[in-house]
């Protein structure tokens, strides 16, 4: 039992605790009341801040409307909008500032990060890419490039995503990779990206380009075993690549020189790529180099002749390689080997004339290189100048007498192994026959007489050279005068066209001004006439000489008179020149791309095409003044000749490639397209621009021949024959064309700096593509214009009731059924049958009145 004193003390303690609890409770209530008051005051302060910020934003916007170039005002506005969370207004403010000022790195990064957070979908990534592209153009900012590259990694899964990321990294390290403090970060990020990509790849066989890179690396290292195994791996997967076989065989010939390995590799090469002449040529030389017997070399050569090379020049080169081999066998003391060499030369000439020319249409040796080599061997080794002269006479009769370099080559041969009499005779004949460089030949003759001739010989040489040069200058003057007259005629034509166009425009303007008070019906009549006129013009443009006739219909008075005059002129021309009663498209071909200045075109074309069969007539298209327009038709006696004539497509006539195509009536086949344009990259062909206008085909070939085997050289000219300073040169393969681009780009030719690139023709318009027809009425209806023509705004001012539904079928820009009904009964029958009919002026008026 507790003592009384303890009980009282316990009771007092309990009362004190109760009082303390009450005080704490009252303090907590007081604190809650104070907290609520603070919260209310904070909310009031926040509302006041928002109002102040909004007022400040409006003030800044008003200030920018007054002075848009206040930089600090732009910065303050962007900060306030970002603070307020006004995303749309913030984007607009940043956009306006970026249009006026280059943004700092901090502003760009804030903007980019905001846009990245908002653009989570893949469809919006392109917009962010565009924003990054704008950002990297303002300043050199490593952080922006790093952010750009890291953002692009998120799109790796899309098509071409890895290539896009790699491209951005490449641009980034190019732009800021040398930055002293931050460039390292970009390189490390790029390395990490490539390591991540590499870890996900599955090992695949290397491609041809990768093999070539490996081979080049091993060739620099010089380990024969590694080089050989690398070549063998590459050829196992690329056995039909001639360049790879050539590279391998060249390495074996020059480095290893092991007979069995070399010869077996050459044999494998020609078996895999028998169409490649250079491989056969290398094989023959390898057999000779390693001492193979004569029969083995001859057997390989005979196989080469039957391999089926793709061009005539290949056969010339393989014959040259074999004849070189035979010449090296001859000691010129034994008649057996010499007679075999002469027999081989004779056989080569017969083979080129018969087999090769029959297959390719040319011998492949227009300069008679094989005959020149034979003549030099006869003169130098056999001391048989009589045989050498006979060979050179034969060379000159094959169309080479007009070239100065051929005569000088013959003169040098006579100078070295002949006598002065034949040298003088050769130079005198050169002066009379040379047409390309007569001045040079005349100078050589005069120099020869200064050294070797008498006074009488000198007088004779001077007289002949002066006479020849006077004749050449007269011919050149006539040609220049003719060209001047042609240019003047062209200028007169252009002036007449401009004058006629100006008169027509003035006439239309006066007619429009006089129609101000006319009624709506008159406007509809004019609209119908204008529509018909434009349709007729469209048809005349689309149809050619064999196109459809212009449809009947209402036409404007001025336009009708003009078309009537043109129609009469064309009709007269066709009646006089074409002889329609004798025309037969099945026996004809269409020729074009000929020069306007072609002399005696009818006779030249008949001579070109008579090899295809008997020519019945040549129909040339001429202008109103009778000048040749550069195209026409050739009609044969039989349709069999047409197939042979088509093989002459791209044949050079008068310095331009002549286009030969089938003759098709567009009434029966309106979608037929004649020409096909190559719009893809031609990797074996180079395009040269900036050439001097005086550059000739021979000069350009001389410039390019050191960089590869040239198949064709084509100078681009105007239709008048004047050069454009452009050219195309086709090489045997892509590697040679690439080498020519590297070596020739930027070279000066006669003071002009030329540009050289791989041929990559621009894409043609849809209507220029082969097989592309004009859009039909259902897919792309023809747009027609009102009585006032085509307005600037392109707004249709025609009432909706006058809009006609598109016809079911449109051909050459006009409705399939254009003829108006003869009566209302016919029109009703046509409508009942579901066929559209043309609306007359009265129909338009009724429709307007009904509205």
C-alpha positions in Angstrom: 0.0 0.0 0.0 1.4 3.4 -1.2 2.1 6.1 1.2 -0.2 9.2 1.2 2.7 11.4 0.2 3.4 9.4 -2.8 -0.2 9.4 -4.0 -0.4 13.2 -3.8 2.8 13.5 -5.7 1.5 11.1 -8.4 -1.7 13.1 -8.8 0.2 16.4 -9.1 2.4 14.9 -11.8 -0.6 13.6 -13.8 -2.2 17.1 -13.7 1.0 18.7 -15.0 1.2 16.2 -17.9 -2.4 17.0 -18.8 -1.8 20.7 -18.8 1.3 20.2 -21.0 -0.8 18.1 -23.4 -3.4 20.9 -23.6 -0.7 23.5 -24.3 0.8 21.4 -27.1 -2.6 20.8 -28.6 -3.3 24.6 -28.6 0.1 25.2 -30.1 -0.6 22.7 -32.9 -3.9 24.3 -33.7 -2.1 27.7 -33.8 0.6 26.2 -36.1 -2.1 24.8 -38.5 -3.8 28.1 -38.6 -0.5 29.8 -39.4 0.3 27.2 -42.1 -3.0 27.7 -43.8 -2.4 31.4 -43.8 1.0 30.9 -45.3 -0.4 28.7 -48.1 -3.1 31.1 -48.9 -0.5 33.9 -49.1 1.8 31.8 -51.3 -1.1 31.1 -53.7 -1.9 34.7 -53.8 1.7 35.6 -54.5 1.9 32.9 -57.3 -1.1 34.3 -59.0 0.4 37.8 -58.8 3.7 36.4 -60.2 1.8 34.8 -63.1 0.0 38.0 -63.9 3.3 39.9 -63.7 5.0 37.3 -66.0 2.1 37.5 -68.5 2.3 41.2 -68.5 6.0 41.1 -69.0 5.6 38.6 -71.8 3.1 40.9 -73.5 5.4 43.9 -73.0 8.4 42.0 -74.6 6.2 40.8 -77.5 5.1 44.4 -78.1 8.6 45.6 -78.0 9.7 43.0 -80.5 6.9 43.9 -82.8 8.4 47.4 -82.8 12.1 46.4 -83.0 12.5 42.7 -84.1 16.3 43.0 -83.8 16.4 43.5 -80.0 18.6 40.5 -79.0 18.2 40.8 -75.2 14.4 41.1 -75.6 14.4 37.8 -77.5 16.4 36.1 -74.8 14.2 37.4 -72.0 11.1 36.4 -73.8 12.4 32.8 -74.3 13.3 32.5 -70.6 9.9 33.7 -69.4 8.0 31.4 -71.8 10.1 28.4 -70.7 9.4 29.4 -67.1 5.7 29.6 -67.8 5.6 26.3 -69.7 4.1 27.9 -72.8 5.5 25.3 -75.3 3.8 26.5 -78.5 4.6 30.2 -77.8 8.1 29.2 -76.8 8.7 27.3 -80.0 7.4 30.2 -82.0 9.7 32.7 -80.1 12.7 30.5 -80.7 11.9 30.1 -84.4 11.6 33.9 -84.8 14.9 34.5 -83.0 16.7 31.8 -85.1 15.6 33.5 -88.3 17.2 36.8 -87.2 20.2 35.7 -85.1 22.5 32.7 -84.8 21.6 31.1 -81.5 24.2 30.3 -78.8 25.0 26.7 -77.9 23.0 26.9 -74.7 19.8 28.2 -76.4 20.1 25.5 -79.1 20.6 22.7 -76.6 17.6 23.8 -74.6 15.5 24.0 -77.7 16.7 20.6 -79.0 16.2 18.8 -75.7 12.6 20.2 -75.5 11.8 19.0 -79.0 13.3 15.6 -78.4 11.1 15.1 -75.3 8.0 16.2 -77.4 8.9 14.1 -80.4 8.7 10.5 -79.2 7.2 9.0 -82.4 9.3 8.0 -85.4 7.3 10.2 -87.7 8.5 13.3 -85.9 12.2 12.4 -86.0 12.7 14.1 -89.4 11.6 17.4 -87.9 14.2 17.0 -85.1 16.9 16.1 -87.7 16.1 19.3 -89.6 16.4 21.3 -86.4 19.8 19.7 -85.7 20.9 20.5 -89.2 20.1 24.2 -88.6 21.9 24.1 -85.2 25.2 22.8 -86.5 25.4 25.6 -89.1 25.4 28.5 -86.6 28.7 27.8 -84.7 31.2 25.0 -84.2 29.6 23.4 -81.1 31.0 19.9 -80.1 28.1 19.4 -77.6 25.5 20.0 -80.3 27.2 17.5 -82.6 27.4 15.0 -79.8 23.8 15.4 -79.0 22.9 15.1 -82.7 24.9 11.8 -83.0 23.4 10.3 -79.9 19.9 11.2 -81.0 20.4 9.6 -84.4 21.4 6.3 -82.6 17.8 6.0 -81.5 16.8 5.7 -85.2 19.1 2.8 -86.0 16.2 0.4 -86.4 14.7 2.3 -89.3 15.8 1.5 -92.9 19.2 2.9 -93.5 19.5 3.9 -89.9 23.0 2.7 -89.3 24.3 4.4 -92.4 22.6 7.6 -91.3 24.3 7.4 -87.8 27.6 6.7 -89.4 27.2 9.6 -91.8 26.4 12.0 -88.9 29.4 10.8 -86.9 31.7 11.3 -89.9 30.4 14.8 -90.4 30.8 15.5 -86.7 34.5 14.4 -86.4 35.2 16.3 -89.6 33.7 19.5 -88.1 34.9 19.4 -84.5 37.1 16.3 -84.2 40.1 18.5 -83.8 38.6 20.5 -80.9 41.2 20.7 -78.2 39.0 19.9 -75.2 35.8 18.3 -76.5 36.9 16.6 -79.7 37.9 13.4 -77.9 34.4 12.9 -76.6 33.1 12.6 -80.2 35.8 10.1 -81.2 35.0 8.0 -78.2 31.3 8.0 -78.9 32.0 7.1 -82.5 34.2 4.2 -81.5 31.6 2.9 -79.0 29.0 3.0 -81.7 31.1 1.0 -84.2 32.0 -1.5 -81.5 28.3 -2.0 -80.7 27.5 -2.5 -84.4 30.3 -4.9 -84.8 29.2 -7.0 -81.9 25.8 -7.5 -83.6 27.1 -8.5 -87.0 27.3 -12.1 -88.3 30.4 -12.9 -90.2 29.6 -12.8 -94.0 31.9 -13.4 -97.0 33.6 -10.2 -98.1 32.5 -8.4 -101.2 34.6 -7.6 -104.2 35.6 -4.2 -103.0 36.6 -5.5 -99.6 38.7 -8.3 -101.3 40.4 -5.7 -103.4 41.2 -3.7 -100.3 42.6 -6.8 -98.6 44.7 -7.6 -101.6 46.1 -4.1 -101.8 47.1 -4.3 -98.2 48.8 -7.7 -98.6 50.6 -6.5 -101.7 52.2 -3.7 -99.7 53.2 -6.2 -97.0 54.8 -8.4 -99.6 54.2 -11.9 -98.2 53.8 -14.2 -101.3 51.8 -16.9 -99.4 49.3 -14.5 -98.0 48.9 -12.7 -101.3 48.3 -15.9 -103.2 45.7 -17.2 -100.7 44.0 -13.8 -100.7 43.7 -13.9 -104.5 42.4 -17.4 -104.5 39.8 -16.6 -101.9 38.6 -13.6 -104.0 38.5 -15.5 -107.2 36.6 -18.4 -105.7 33.7 -16.0 -105.1 34.3 -13.6 -108.0 35.4 -15.9 -110.8 33.7 -13.9 -113.5 35.6 -10.6 -112.8 38.3 -10.2 -115.5 40.1 -7.4 -113.6 40.7 -9.7 -110.7 42.2 -12.4 -112.9 44.4 -9.8 -114.7 45.7 -8.5 -111.4 46.5 -12.0 -110.1 48.2 -13.1 -113.4 50.2 -9.9 -113.5 51.5 -10.4 -109.9 52.5 -14.0 -110.8 54.2 -13.0 -114.0 56.3 -10.2 -112.3 56.9 -11.5 -108.8 56.7 -15.3 -108.4 57.5 -16.4 -111.9 56.9 -20.1 -111.1 56.1 -21.7 -114.5 53.5 -24.3 -113.4 51.6 -21.8 -111.2 51.7 -19.0 -113.8 50.5 -21.0 -116.7 47.8 -22.8 -114.8 46.5 -19.5 -113.5 46.4 -18.0 -117.0 44.6 -21.1 -118.3 42.0 -20.8 -115.5 41.6 -17.1 -116.3 40.7 -17.6 -120.0 38.4 -20.5 -119.1 36.4 -18.4 -116.7 36.4 -15.2 -118.8 36.9 -16.2 -122.4 35.4 -13.0 -123.7 38.2 -10.9 -122.3 40.9 -10.3 -124.9 43.6 -9.1 -122.5 43.6 -12.4 -120.7 44.3 -14.3 -123.9 47.0 -11.8 -124.8 48.7 -12.3 -121.4 48.4 -16.1 -121.8 50.2 -16.1 -125.1 53.0 -13.9 -123.7 53.3 -16.1 -120.6 53.7 -19.2 -122.8 56.4 -17.5 -124.7 58.1 -16.2 -121.6 58.3 -19.7 -120.1 59.5 -21.3 -123.3 56.4 -23.2 -124.4 56.7 -24.9 -127.8 55.4 -23.2 -130.9 52.4 -25.6 -131.3 51.1 -24.8 -127.8 51.2 -21.1 -128.5 49.5 -21.5 -131.8 46.7 -23.7 -130.3 46.0 -21.0 -127.6 45.9 -18.3 -130.3 43.4 -20.3 -132.4 41.2 -20.8 -129.3 41.4 -17.0 -128.7 40.0 -16.4 -132.2 37.0 -18.5 -131.4 36.4 -17.0 -128.0 33.8 -14.4 -129.3 35.2 -11.0 -128.3 32.7 -8.2 -128.0 34.4 -5.6 -130.2 36.5 -5.5 -133.4 39.5 -3.9 -131.9 39.9 -6.9 -129.6 40.7 -9.1 -132.6 43.2 -6.5 -133.9 45.1 -6.6 -130.6 45.1 -10.4 -130.3 46.5 -10.6 -133.8 49.2 -8.0 -132.9 50.2 -10.1 -129.9 50.5 -13.3 -132.0 52.4 -11.5 -134.8 54.8 -10.0 -132.3 55.4 -13.5 -131.0 56.1 -14.8 -134.5 58.4 -11.9 -135.3 60.5 -12.7 -132.2 61.0 -16.2 -133.4 62.4 -15.1 -136.8 66.2 -14.7 -137.1 65.8 -13.3 -140.6 68.4 -15.7 -141.9 66.2 -18.7 -142.2 63.5 -18.4 -144.8 61.1 -20.8 -143.1 60.2 -18.6 -140.1 60.1 -15.5 -142.3 57.7 -17.1 -144.7 55.5 -18.2 -141.8 55.5 -14.6 -140.5 54.5 -13.2 -143.9 51.8 -15.8 -144.2 50.5 -14.8 -140.7 50.4 -11.2 -141.7 48.5 -12.0 -144.9 46.1 -14.2 -143.0 45.5 -11.5 -140.3 44.5 -8.9 -143.0 42.1 -11.4 -144.6 40.6 -12.3 -141.3 40.0 -8.7 -140.3 38.5 -7.9 -143.8 36.2 -10.9 -143.9 35.3 -12.4 -140.6 35.6 -9.3 -138.3 34.1 -6.8 -140.8 31.3 -9.1 -141.6 30.4 -9.5 -137.9 31.0 -5.9 -136.6 30.6 -3.8 -139.8 34.2 -2.6 -139.4 37.7 -4.2 -139.5 38.7 -2.6 -136.2 41.9 -1.4 -137.7 41.1 1.9 -139.6 44.7 3.1 -139.4 46.0 -0.2 -140.7 48.4 -0.6 -137.8 49.1 -4.3 -138.7 50.1 -3.3 -142.2 52.3 -0.5 -140.9 54.1 -3.0 -138.7 54.5 -5.4 -141.6 55.9 -2.6 -143.8 58.4 -1.5 -141.2 59.6 -5.2 -140.7 60.1 -5.5 -144.4 62.0 -2.3 -144.6 64.1 -2.7 -141.5 64.8 -6.4 -141.2 64.3 -7.7 -144.7 65.6 -4.6 -146.6 62.7 -5.0 -148.9 61.5 -1.4 -149.6 59.5 -2.5 -152.6 57.2 -4.6 -150.5 57.1 -1.9 -147.9 56.0 0.6 -150.5 53.3 -1.7 -151.8 51.9 -2.1 -148.3 51.9 1.7 -147.8 50.1 2.2 -151.2 47.5 -0.3 -149.9 47.2 1.7 -146.6 46.6 5.0 -148.4 43.9 3.5 -150.6 41.9 2.5 -147.5 40.9 6.1 -146.7 44.0 7.2 -144.9 45.4 9.5 -147.6 43.7 12.5 -146.1 45.5 12.3 -142.8 48.8 14.2 -142.4 50.2 11.8 -139.8 49.9 8.8 -142.1 51.9 10.5 -144.8 54.6 11.7 -142.4 54.8 8.1 -141.0 55.4 6.9 -144.6 57.9 9.7 -145.2 59.9 8.8 -142.1 60.1 5.2 -143.3 61.4 6.3 -146.6 63.8 8.7 -144.9 65.2 5.9 -142.7 65.3 3.0 -145.2 64.5 4.4 -148.7 66.0 7.1 -150.9 65.5 10.9 -151.4 63.5 10.4 -154.6 60.8 8.5 -152.9 60.8 10.9 -149.9 60.2 13.8 -152.2 57.5 11.9 -154.0 55.8 11.0 -150.8 55.8 14.6 -149.6 54.4 15.9 -152.9 51.5 13.4 -152.7 50.9 14.4 -149.1 50.6 18.1 -150.0 48.0 17.2 -152.6 45.9 14.7 -150.5 46.1 15.9 -146.9 43.0 17.6 -145.7 43.3 17.8 -141.9 46.7 19.5 -141.4 47.9 20.7 -144.9 50.0 23.5 -143.4 52.1 21.1 -141.4 52.7 18.9 -144.5 53.7 21.9 -146.6 56.2 23.0 -143.9 57.8 19.5 -143.8 58.1 19.6 -147.6 59.8 23.0 -147.6 62.1 22.0 -144.8 63.1 18.8 -146.7 63.9 20.9 -149.8 66.0 23.3 -147.8 68.1 20.4 -146.6 68.2 18.1 -149.6 66.8 19.8 -152.7 68.1 22.0 -155.5 66.8 25.5 -156.4 64.5 23.9 -159.0 63.2 21.5 -156.4 62.7 24.4 -154.0 60.7 26.5 -156.6 58.5 23.5 -157.4 57.8 22.9 -153.7 57.0 26.5 -153.1 54.6 26.6 -156.1 52.8 23.5 -155.0 52.5 24.5 -151.4 51.2 27.9 -152.3 48.6 26.5 -154.7 47.4 24.0 -152.2 47.2 26.4 -149.3 45.3 29.0 -151.5 42.8 26.3 -152.4 42.4 25.2 -148.7 41.9 28.8 -147.6 39.2 29.4 -150.3 37.4 26.3 -149.1 37.6 27.4 -145.5 36.3 30.9 -146.4 33.4 29.4 -148.3 32.6 27.2 -145.3 32.8 30.2 -142.9 30.6 32.3 -145.2 28.0 29.5 -145.4 28.0 29.1 -141.6 27.6 32.9 -141.2 24.6 32.8 -143.6 23.1 30.0 -141.7 23.5 31.9 -138.4 22.0 35.0 -140.0 19.0 33.0 -141.3 18.5 31.6 -137.9 18.5 35.0 -136.3 16.0 36.3 -138.9 13.7 33.4 -138.1 13.9 34.1 -134.4 13.2 37.8 -135.0 10.2 36.9 -137.2 8.9 34.6 -134.5 9.3 37.2 -131.8 7.6 39.8 -134.0 4.7 37.4 -134.8 4.3 36.6 -131.1 4.3 40.3 -130.1 1.7 41.1 -132.8 -0.5 38.2 -131.7 -0.3 39.4 -128.1 -1.2 42.9 -129.1 -4.1 41.7 -131.1 -5.5 39.6 -128.2 -5.1 42.6 -125.9 -7.0 44.9 -128.2 -9.7 42.2 -128.5 -10.1 41.8 -124.8 -10.4 45.6 -124.3 -13.2 45.8 -126.8 -15.2 43.0 -125.1 -15.8 44.8 -121.9 -19.5 45.3 -122.4 -20.3 42.0 -124.0 -22.8 39.6 -122.5 -22.1 36.4 -120.7 -23.1 34.4 -123.7 -20.4 36.0 -125.8 -17.9 35.1 -123.1 -18.9 31.5 -123.2 -18.6 31.5 -127.0 -15.1 32.8 -126.7 -14.3 30.2 -123.9 -15.4 27.4 -126.3 -13.3 28.8 -129.1 -10.2 29.2 -126.9 -10.7 25.7 -125.6 -10.8 24.2 -129.1 -7.8 26.3 -130.2 -5.7 25.0 -127.3 -6.8 21.5 -127.9 -5.8 21.7 -131.5 -2.4 23.1 -130.6 -1.9 20.3 -128.1 -2.6 17.7 -130.8 -0.3 19.3 -133.3 2.5 19.3 -130.8 2.0 15.6 -129.8 1.5 14.2 -133.3 4.4 14.0 -135.8 4.5 13.6 -139.5 2.4 10.5 -139.2 0.1 11.9 -136.5 -3.6 12.4 -136.7 -5.2 15.3 -138.4 -6.5 18.2 -136.4 -10.2 17.6 -135.4 -13.0 19.6 -136.8 -14.6 22.1 -134.4 -15.1 25.8 -133.6 -11.9 27.8 -133.6 -11.1 31.5 -133.0 -10.8 33.6 -136.1 -7.2 34.7 -135.6 -6.1 31.2 -134.6 -8.0 29.6 -137.4 -6.4 31.8 -140.0 -2.9 31.0 -138.6 -3.6 27.2 -138.6 -5.0 27.4 -142.1 -1.8 29.0 -143.4 0.3 26.4 -141.6 -1.8 23.6 -142.7 -1.6 24.7 -146.3 2.2 24.9 -146.1 2.5 21.5 -144.5 0.1 20.0 -147.0 2.1 21.5 -149.9 5.3 20.2 -148.5 3.9 16.7 -148.0 2.5 16.6 -151.5 5.7 17.8 -153.1 8.2 15.8 -151.0 6.5 12.8 -149.4 4.4 11.5 -152.2 1.7 10.1 -149.9 0.4 7.7 -152.6 3.8 5.9 -152.5 4.2 5.9 -148.7 4.5 2.5 -146.9 5.3 2.6 -143.2 6.1 -1.1 -143.1 9.0 -0.6 -145.5 10.2 2.7 -143.9 12.4 3.9 -141.1 12.5 7.2 -139.3 15.9 9.0 -139.1 16.7 12.0 -137.0 19.4 13.9 -135.1 21.1 14.9 -138.3 22.9 18.2 -138.7 20.9 21.0 -140.4 24.0 21.9 -142.4 24.4 18.4 -143.9 25.4 18.8 -147.5 23.3 16.9 -150.1 21.5 14.9 -147.3 19.3 12.9 -149.7 22.3 11.5 -151.6 24.3 10.8 -148.5 21.5 9.0 -146.8 20.8 7.0 -149.9 24.4 5.9 -150.0 24.4 5.0 -146.3 21.2 2.9 -146.5 21.7 1.2 -149.8 23.8 -1.5 -148.1 20.6 -2.6 -146.3 18.6 -3.1 -149.6 17.2 -1.2 -152.5 16.0 2.3 -151.5 12.7 3.4 -153.0 12.8 7.0 -151.8 14.3 9.3 -149.2 11.8 11.8 -147.8 13.4 14.7 -146.0 11.4 17.1 -143.8 12.2 20.7 -144.6 11.1 24.1 -143.4 9.0 26.8 -145.2 12.2 28.0 -146.9 13.2 24.6 -148.0 16.0 24.2 -145.4 16.6 20.7 -144.0 15.2 20.1 -140.5 17.5 17.3 -139.5 15.1 14.4 -139.8 13.1 12.4 -142.4 12.1 9.0 -143.7 13.8 6.3 -145.8 11.5 3.9 -147.6 12.9 0.6 -149.0 11.6 -1.7 -151.8 11.0 -4.5 -149.2 10.2 -4.7 -145.6 13.1 -7.1 -145.1 15.5 -4.2 -145.4 14.0 -2.4 -142.4 15.7 -4.8 -139.9 19.1 -4.2 -141.4 18.5 -0.4 -141.5 17.7 -0.4 -137.7 21.2 -1.8 -137.1 22.6 1.5 -138.4 21.2 3.3 -135.3 23.8 5.7 -133.8 25.9 5.6 -137.0 27.9 8.8 -137.4 26.7 10.9 -140.4 28.2 14.4 -140.8 29.8 14.3 -137.4 26.6 13.5 -135.5 25.1 10.1 -134.4 22.1 9.4 -136.6 19.1 7.9 -134.8 17.3 5.2 -136.7 13.9 3.9 -135.4 10.8 2.1 -136.7 8.3 4.1 -138.6 5.0 3.8 -136.6 1.7 5.4 -137.4 0.5 7.1 -134.2 -3.1 6.8 -135.2 -2.7 3.1 -134.6 -0.3 3.2 -131.8 -0.4 6.6 -130.0 1.6 5.5 -127.0 4.6 4.4 -129.1 7.8 6.1 -128.0 10.9 6.1 -130.3 13.9 7.1 -128.3 15.2 5.6 -125.1 17.3 7.7 -122.9 19.8 6.3 -120.5 19.1 7.8 -117.1 21.3 5.5 -115.0 25.0 6.1 -114.2 27.4 4.9 -116.9 30.4 3.9 -114.9 32.5 3.0 -117.9 31.9 6.4 -119.6 33.1 9.9 -118.6 31.5 13.3 -119.3 33.8 16.2 -120.1 32.8 19.8 -120.1 34.6 23.1 -120.7 36.4 21.9 -123.9 37.5 24.5 -126.4 35.2 24.7 -129.4 38.2 24.0 -131.6 38.8 20.6 -130.0 38.4 17.7 -132.5 37.6 14.1 -131.9 41.1 13.0 -132.7 42.6 15.5 -130.2 40.3 14.3 -127.5 41.1 10.7 -128.2 44.8 11.6 -128.0 44.3 13.2 -124.6 42.4 10.2 -123.2 44.2 7.2 -124.8 46.9 7.1 -122.1 44.4 6.3 -119.4 42.8 3.2 -121.0 41.3 1.5 -124.0 38.9 3.9 -125.7 35.8 2.5 -127.3 34.0 5.7 -128.5 34.5 9.4 -128.4 31.5 11.6 -129.0 31.5 15.4 -129.2 28.2 17.0 -128.3 27.1 19.6 -130.9 24.1 21.7 -131.7 21.8 20.7 -134.5 23.6 23.2 -136.7 26.9 21.3 -136.1 28.4 23.9 -133.8 30.2 22.4 -130.8 28.9 22.8 -127.3 32.3 22.2 -125.6 31.0 18.9 -124.2 32.0 15.3 -124.9 31.5 11.7 -123.8 34.4 9.2 -123.8 33.6 5.5 -123.4 36.3 3.2 -121.9 36.6 -0.5 -121.9 35.7 -0.8 -118.2 34.9 1.1 -115.1 38.4 1.1 -113.7 39.8 2.9 -116.7 37.0 5.5 -116.6 37.7 6.2 -112.9 41.4 6.5 -113.6 40.7 9.0 -116.4 38.5 11.1 -114.1 41.3 11.3 -111.5 44.0 12.2 -114.0 42.1 14.5 -116.4 39.8 16.5 -114.1 41.1 20.1 -114.0 43.6 19.7 -116.9 44.0 22.6 -119.3 43.3 22.0 -123.0 44.2 25.0 -125.2 43.8 27.3 -122.3 40.5 25.9 -121.1 40.2 24.1 -117.8 38.1 21.0 -118.3 35.9 19.2 -115.8 35.7 15.4 -116.0 33.2 13.2 -114.2 31.6 9.8 -114.5 28.6 10.0 -116.9 25.4 10.3 -114.9 22.6 11.7 -117.1 19.8 13.6 -115.3 16.5 11.9 -115.0 14.1 12.8 -117.8 10.6 14.2 -117.3 7.9 11.6 -117.0 6.7 12.4 -120.6 10.2 11.8 -121.9 10.6 8.4 -120.5 10.1 5.4 -122.9 6.8 3.9 -122.6 5.2 6.8 -120.7 2.0 7.9 -122.2 0.1 11.1 -121.7 -2.2 11.0 -118.7 -5.7 10.0 -119.4 -8.8 12.0 -118.4 -9.5 9.7 -115.4 -6.1 10.1 -113.8 -5.0 13.6 -114.8 -7.6 15.6 -116.7 -6.5 18.3 -119.0 -6.8 21.7 -117.5 -8.7 24.2 -119.5 -8.8 28.0 -119.0 -11.5 30.6 -119.4 -11.9 33.2 -122.0 -9.2 35.4 -120.4 -6.6 32.7 -120.6 -4.5 31.4 -117.7 -4.8 33.8 -114.8 -2.2 34.4 -112.2 -4.3 33.1 -109.3 -5.4 29.9 -111.1 -8.9 30.3 -109.5 -11.7 28.8 -111.5 -14.3 31.6 -112.3 -16.5 29.2 -114.2 -19.9 28.4 -112.6 -20.2 24.9 -111.2 -23.0 24.1 -113.6 -20.6 24.5 -116.5 -18.1 22.0 -115.2 -18.3 18.9 -117.4 -17.3 15.4 -116.0 -14.1 14.0 -117.4 -14.5 11.9 -120.5 -14.0 8.2 -120.2 -11.0 8.2 -122.4 -8.7 10.9 -123.6 -6.2 10.5 -126.4 -3.4 12.9 -127.3 -5.0 15.6 -125.1 -8.5 15.6 -126.7 -11.7 13.7 -125.9 -12.1 10.5 -127.8 -15.4 11.7 -129.3 -15.1 15.3 -130.2 -17.6 15.6 -133.1 -20.7 17.5 -132.0 -24.1 15.9 -132.6 -25.9 16.9 -135.7 -29.2 17.3 -134.0 -30.8 17.2 -130.6 -32.2 13.7 -131.4 -28.7 12.5 -132.1 -27.5 14.1 -128.9 -30.3 12.4 -126.9 -29.4 9.0 -128.5 -25.8 9.6 -127.7 -26.6 10.4 -124.0 -28.8 7.3 -123.8 -26.0 5.2 -125.0 -23.8 6.7 -122.3 -21.5 8.5 -124.7 -20.5 12.1 -124.0 -21.3 14.8 -126.5 -19.9 18.3 -127.0 -21.9 21.3 -125.7 -22.8 24.0 -128.1 -23.0 27.8 -127.2 -26.8 27.5 -126.8 -26.4 24.7 -124.3 -24.1 26.9 -122.2 -26.6 29.7 -122.4 -29.5 27.4 -121.2 -27.4 26.2 -118.3 -26.7 29.7 -117.2 -30.3 30.7 -117.4 -31.4 27.7 -115.4 -29.0 28.7 -112.7 
